[in-house]
Amino acid sequence: MDENIEYIGEGIDRLVTLDVRARGVIYNLYDAARKLVDSPLALTAARRIVETVKDGDTVIITTGFRVLPQKVQETDGPLGAAALAKSLIKAFNANPIVVIEEPSREIMASTLRALGINPVMNEADFKKGENSVLILDFPFELENAIEAAKRIVEKYKPSLVFATEKAGRNVKGEYHTMRGVNISSFHAKIEPLIEEARSRGILTIGVGDGGNEVGMGNIREAIEKFVPYAKECQCPCKGGIAAESKVDLLVVASISNWGVYGIEACIAALTENMEALHTAEEEEEMLRNSIKAGAVDGVTSKPELSVDSAPLKVHTSIIRILEGLIGK
């Protein structure tokens, strides 16, 4: 597979950036992100993870985008976070910690259960090596977030901090929907966690699909050029929706979950451990569990079996094509 891995990576990138909803922005964002690296994005991320994460390491995965009008977690994010957690457990015997807004913790827990992973809600109960994932919430207030970031990184010493579909602040410190509406008050201020990790040389990776997610500062110029409301939002701050935070490596995809799935597939190929990519059946179970626990589609704001308005059959098809690409 070694001689074909670049071609596999190219195929994976093309698959997970398919503009299935014809939004008209992802190809431009992909081009901008791709110019920053030498190889396909998902493959580059997987290589960095394989080089960095050692047997038994702790890794931190953060997600969380709560949408209007209900102010509840959308289906894009938790599925990718759960799938990556399982992938890292299977490939590296890792000990994942997922950080998400407190009201979304049960949605995250239910999504993990769909993969046969035990969600742990209390730090004192978290034991390494037991096919479990610790779920932590994070402060909404910046000052408290800075302290929490220092405590978490110092206590758990992760080798990787990974953000997917995580609401990111703009240059004025505000958070927005894709339509430019301010959502700052009910989103965790996660950027201090990324900054603390980077200051200590810990690998940081971000996945996003629209420009308002953590890590999208890597390509802010392209976002401001191609994404509506990127330069000027609809709230009084007028700072736009473009996220300002940067990560060591940015992966963009049509739907953030897909970007994570592409990384999973590349990890499976690089480690020759096909269990590192979840199945189409698990994808369906994750989506059903998340909806039952209260998640909604981020575009329609309805509790339906879809992610970003793409129906379940599209997402299971993505997994099956990924399996084909890596020979699973």
N, C-alpha and C positions, 0 to 999 in steps of 0.2 A: 504493500500500500504506500510505502514511502515515496516512490517516484510519482505516484498519482495524487498525493495529498494536496498539492496546490490546486489541481483541477477540481478535486472534491470540494475544497474550500471555496473556489470560485462559484461552483454550482450552488453551494449552500448559501452564499451571500446573495446570489441572484434570486434564489427561492424566497428567502426571508425578507427581501426588499420588494417583492412583487406588490405593485400598487393596487391591491385588491379592491380598495374602496375609491380609487381614482381621486385621491386628495390632491395630487399634483405637486407634492413637495418632496417625497422620499428620495427620488432619484438624485435630486440636487443635493440633499443633505448627505446621501451616501457618497457622492462624488467628493464632497468636501472632507468627510471623515476618512475616506480611502486615501486621499492625498497625504495624510499624516503618517501612513504606515507603508510597509513594503509588500505586504501580503494581504489576502482577504481578511476582512475584519474579524469574523467569527473564529477563523483559524488562528489569527494573531492572538486573540484573547485566550483561546484554548492553550496555545503554546506557552503563553506567559503563566497561565495557571498551572500547567504541568511542570514548568520549571520552578515554580515558587512554592506550591502547596505540597508539603511533605506528609508522610503517614502520621495520622493522628492529630494534625494541626487543627486549630480553631479558625473558623472563617466567619465573617460577618456579612450577611446579606440584608440589604434594606430595600423596602418597597413601600408603597402607600400613596394612592391618589384617590381622594374622596371627592365625589362629584355632586353637583347640584341637580335638582333642588333638595334632595334628601340629606345631603352631606354624608353619604355612605361610600364605602369602598367599591371601586369598579373591578371588573373581572380581569382587566389587564394589570399585571403586577404580581398578585399572589400566586398565580399558576406558574409563572416563570420562576419566582423565588423558591417555591416548593420543589419544582423540577430540578433546579440547580442544586438545592440542598441534597436531594437524593443522588444526583450525579456525583457530587463531591464525596458523599458517603461511600458510594460504590467504588469510585475510582481511587480514593485516597484515604479511606477510613476517617474522613474528616469529621469534625464536630461543629456543625453549623449553628449559628445564632441568627435569627431573623428579627429585624427591628422594624416595627410598623406602629401606626397610631393606635392608641389604647382601644378606641371603639371598634377597631378592625381586627383585634387579636383573635376572636373566635372564628372569623372568616378565614384567617390564615391557618388556624389550627385545623379547621375542617378540611381545608385544601391539602394539608400535610397528611391527614388521616387517609385520604384517598390513595396515597402512595404507600400506605402501610408504615408510615413514620409516626412515632409517638411525640406529640407536641407537649412541651413542658412550659408551664406558665410561671413557675417560681424558680428563681435562681438557685435557691438552696436545694432544690430537687434535681437539678441538672447534673447528670453524671455522664462522663465521656464514654464513648464506645458502646452505647446502648441503642443505636438506631433511633436516636431522639434528636429533636431540635428545640432549643430554647427560644421562646418568643418574648421579646422585650418591647415595651413601649418607650417613647422618647418624648422629651418636653416640647411643648408648643412655644415656650418663652425662650428667647435666644440666650439669655444669661444662664438659665438652667441647662440649656442644651450644651453649652460650652463645658460646663462642669461634668455633665453626664458623659460627654464624649471622652474626656480625659479619664474618667473612672473606668469606663467600659474597655477602652484600649489598654489601659494599664493593667486591669484585672485579667483580661482574657488573652492579650497579646496575639491578636489574629495575624495570620500571614497574608490575608486577603480581605479587603472590604469592597463589596460588590453592590452597586445600586442599580435597580431596574424599575422603570416606570415610577420613579420617586419624584414627587413634586419638588421643583427647584426654584430658588429665589432669583429675581431679576437684579439689575444693578442697584436698585433702591431697596433691596431686601424684602420685596413683596412677591407673593405667589399667585399664579393666575391659571385659569382654564384656557383652553385653546381659543375661546371666544373673547378672551381679554377681561374676564370677570375676576375680581380679587377673591382669593380663597385663603388668605394668609392665616386667619384666626383659627382655622381648624386643621392645620397641617403642622406636623412636627418639623422643627428647624434642624434638619439632618446635616447641613453643610459642615458644622463643627466636627462631626465624626469623620467626614472625608478629609478635612483639613488636618485633624489630629493624626490620622493615618499617614497622610502624605509627609507630614513633618517628621515622622519616624521612619520613613522609607518603606512603609507597608504598601504593597501593590493595591491600587484602586482602579476599578473598572466600572464604567457606567453604560447602561443601555437605555435608549430612548427612541421615540418615534415622531415627536412633533416639535421639539425645541424648548419646551418648558420643563424639562426633566433634569435632575442632577447629572452633571457631567457634560451637558450640552454647551457649556462655555467654551469647550474645545473648538467648536465651529460656529461661534456666535455671529460672526460676520455673514456667513451663508444663511443662517436662520433669519437674521434681520433683513436679508435680501429677498428670501423666498417664502417666508411664512407670514400669513396674515396676523396682524396685531403684535408682531414680534418687536417692532420699534416703538409702538405706541398702543397701550392697552385701553380698555374702556373705564378703568377706575381712575380716581384722582391722582394717583402717583405718576401716570403717563410715562412710566418707564419701560413699557412693553412687556411681553410675556417671555422673551428669550432668557433662558437660565444663564447665570454668570459663572457658576461653579465649574471647575475643571477636574479631570481625572487623568490618571496615567494613560488610559486607553479607553476610547469611546467606540461603542458599537451601535449603529443605527439600523432600524428595521421598520417595516410597515406597521407592525404591531410589536410592542416591546417583548411580549412573551416569545414571539418568534425569534427575536434576536438571541434570547437565552437558549432557546431550543437549538439554534444553529451552533452555539458554543458547546452545548451538551454533545451534539453529534460529533463535533471535532474532537472533544475530549475522548469520546468513545473510540474514534478512529485512531487517535494518537496513542492511547493506552491499550488498544485492542481489547477493551472491556465493553462489550455491547450493552451491558446493564447500565452504563452511564447515560444512555438515552432512554427516556421513559417511552411507554407504548401508547398507541392510539387509544387503547381501552382505558389506560390510566389518564390520558388527557380528558376523555369524556367524564370519567369519574371525578376528576378534579373540578371541572366546570360545574357539574351537577352539585357537588358538595358546597362549592363556594356560593352558588345561588341559594341553596337551602339555608345557608348560614346568614344570608342577608345581602350579598353582593349584587350589583347591578351592572348592566352593560354601560360602559362609559360614554357612549354616543347617544344611546336611546334613553338612558336612565331608567331602564325597565329590568326587572328580574327575569331575564330570559336567557336561554342557552346560546349565548353569543358573546363575542369579545369585540369591542369597537365596531359593532354592527355586523361583523362577519359571523355567520352561523356556525354551529358546532362542526358540521361536516367539512368545512374549510379547514379548521384547525386539526382535526384528525387526519385529514389528507396531507397536511404539511408534515406531520409526524411520519406518515407512511412513506412519503417521498424522501425525507431525511434518512429513513431506514434503508431505502433503496440506494441512496447516494453513498452510504458508508458500508453497504453490503451486509446489513444486519439481517 
